[in-house]
Amino acid sequence: MATNPTERGSRGSTSARRGSGAAAGRASVRGEGARSRHSSLGERFIAGVPARIMAPRIVFILCVVAIVAFGVLMVYSSSAIMVASGADPKPPSFYLTRQGIFAFAGAIIAIIIACVPMSFYTKQRVFALWALSLLALFLVLAMGSTAGGAQRWIDLGFFALQPSELVKPFLILSVATVLAEFFECYALDTRSFLLLLGAAVIAPLALVMAQPDYGTTIIIVATIFCMLVLAGASLKFLLLLLSIGIVALGALFLLEPYRLTRFQVLLDPWADPYGDGYQATLGIIAFASGGLFGRGVGNATMKYGYIPELHNDFILANIGEEVGFVGTVVLFALFVCLVLTGFMIAHQGPSMRDRLTAYGCTIIIVVQFLVNILGVLVVLPMTGKTLPFISYGGSSMLASFMLVGYVLRVSVESGRRSVYDERRADFAVVSAGGEGSDQDAVSSHMGRSTAGSPRRRSEATRARSGFSVMDGRRGESTATRPHPREDRSSYGSYDRVNLNDNPSERLRSRDSGPRVRRGGTSPQSGSRGRGSDSYSSRRGRYDR
């Protein structure tokens, strides 16, 4: 069927208009995408700090403030009746006042730590802090006070100091420094790394276990193991440490009868509800009586002398009874938010040591939190460790705020680099500036190569792997080729191509040309190509 050319033209113009409209639409979409990508290059700022840095910091601080305020309230609710009805009556607000003072002092310490730059913590100063921690642990064993069968405190008059709590932030800083020296700076070999890591960890843990304080030991070991995972330790090394830890934990339960008893209570707390399982069963009853929304703040019944030390390591039972399941879940959500923002801050740290320090401080908080709540809920054996920021205790509150101070300091250090600095660092392909040079004063990318820092391989590794660049004769490595000033006449094709001495000989004659073999002919069959009788008498362009 014939088609009118005018109709074809109109259809063509219509399709052209549609095509142009579609192209314009695609161009518009591409333009909007380009504009959106271009706008994403910029950063939002909060109080002059990039929002990606400031937002997690603000949320982290708000979570800490909310948890501490709730903890002070719960300490007052769980201790007011106990101190008023004791053999030596005190004001109902006795523990409330002391816990408030501890929280205020801890906040001041956190602010001071957050104002000290991480560059202050050189290897010598980190070693000094580690040595002071060991000295404090020695003093506990030499002149510490004993309570509950353990020697863990130093009586300072106005409160009892527990050095094993204050060791945690300094130990994390020491381990982070050693890991960064090995995994990032390559300043240590494997033997030196293992020796330093063992000295930094084993010596304090041995003194802590001598008190004995196995709960703190487990918390520290779990935290350091997580730091090793984040630092990039090998799977074989991690499995070895995990096996040693499991064997040591089993030995601890078997060596002391009371630890085996705690494990038996974990399996069946109702087997001896008025003996070994007394505290565990009452904790379960307190949670069950709280119901969905609880009895109300101040209306718990277990604080009337039923559960001992309710304001301390068993304060979660009072929380469950007074605020119920919903209030307990809200508290858990605050801790989860605290941990997530702590990890966000750690992820943005400018160096491996800063990142590992923030990760370690956040992880040790969540590990102690899990150890306490799982012990109260009879999921793990009870270790007597406090609930961070909530349980009564000056040493625990001060140590928790010290951890907060280090996390905030890493956040402050992260805010010094903008998103543009990070993008420029991604483009780095040069290596300039030596160790100790002020590279940031030159450019953000100077001295940092996208290929990473070079690391010398051992001779065995170099022999097993890698490429050999062959040059010159077959089977000849570049490692054996001569120096440019040496005689190269014996190195075959490695020498320059000889273009003859006479320039006229390099001109192509009419009968000269490349040697072409046609069909299945060969020099032996008599086919000589074109323009000459033999290959040896003809010089072509491709022969030179």
Steps between C-alpha positions, in 0.01 A plus 500: 500500500642837394556764756463872444840668524338784690361254749841339529650842554246588768558168669871559476467846648275363773749227584780752485313723741438200723864402474613851575256517791625167634858612453419824677336303779805276532725803492285659769524187713875490446518867584303450820721204590809703429366788704414262785846348482652842489297617796600188692860618479419766753459444872243605750640659813378502858659771714781528247575126504405262215167334576642153436732564797279713722177303477641173647681704765182676611299177508779327693508776763120505531491124552762522773315783675166316482645173632688671784194701605285187498768314696517767771122479535508120530782513756289730715189286458678175591707633793281752685317241710815298565707786645209640701422167667857380558684451824680831439223715352601752236299753304292338224689707244842373613572283194321748273736780603812287468398363162430853378846612615660204323310579181599868513866415563491245218356757260783741587757226437336414167515865391868524596584182306300624201707821495838323494615421142581140414848611394569557870492123555840414365642153548697617804195657666282200424765281663499734802121468535530124470768497772281710730219250451729218604611699804139552608429128463808421709377738771168314511677173578733670748264721700152459354185438701314169481126454459305193398811285483675727246770763542411756233475844664727769641333697777545872434276613786223668301455198270660164417699506175496188284809517274388208281225726363736788424745266325253440215542825301879503539524136394288569192724793406813285544364214289380741229849651481669161464251384235541820299880470513478151350204511260521860375851636552684168447744612768503161674583152384287205609720405793513853642125537449419185695737597780358851536140382476561228756668741741226761458222249569629212709666703777187704595271199463719290728474765774125530448454124527707497820240718680299292377279681247415256224207706374728789405746252349234354271381846394852618414590182312180515292566866416859441391392205287251724318772763450723236341220404263447863401874555455519219243673221690528169317232236545754245622619734775143581606400133513807426710412773749137386509603143577732613778225718646245217502743263669595764760133579570422134554795468737378799702163336555655171606769635734268694735189330647295822522535563127372151425210575735414812300496291185265252664271788602499611138376157393221485761456804731194341665694197624600693814278814511589582863872430466726543201214595270343754736609819321439357153146384576405832663629685195272289280206567732569876490494503121184291489318721752584814300279395212475709187522852647628430853377593846621858468819672607545458876235227537719190478480241775836325461686802637354436848791276594421208272783537246836606648703768318202590285646842420821346375548207262135384526343836425350364177256294709370819662472664158297211364262509796442877498490587129404160362580342168442819299729712715770233493481482120532880481813480716642229275421715195699787651799270546466373142490858372805582713693208354399573138602865521823398671575269208417778253745729677764228502451429130582862414819510705798651314746221587493136596597574859217750534251260344607209719491719810142611432396147403657355813341757733157435347539123496605476865188695599270267309683187619463601866138593432431154356687322780286677762157466342555140389615415852189657657279324244674168584638453150865521611653437844485808719839669524414796723586765240310826501265629233689787328374852584214359709625287791628676807878528521753778468773301323257358245352844426841666463633222276189514280535875453868460417398266219248760383772766502724296268213437258419872490866585445509272194188678374674836541806371315278376216345844451832649395477339156221595264338288233715675242816393680382141493424518128840652431659220699326250272681654201844464661749321280822663617728427790668808636619597842684282738419381843436780743454765232211740520311367201166665580666841467582420136193319371256249633608235250876541520671197646200268469482267204191314391714190473556507877820508697781282367596201708817300447439138426716220629733317263286187522184687408677684221621170355156340511289778352524796269575556132832475312531751219690332217724716284742428217579135450250226583498419868701806598364699796526872543687430820796370297504753221811718476544845630439767232872580500610141458568318173172367361627341181448152641139558607336438163186699431552710809751707293387776264385412151780559247379738230831484310758769473415623150172696488455420131475133578197571715313634195263252344585406138243415237558128510538481875219428738377276775540130468162354418429132480208431274278201539662189633839577351812507702860598441578136441244473215664773300249780548717806559238774525528793267788693342799288603655158464590432861414619850856563594566744212192713559465760777148608583357755736394239753844341499662795667 
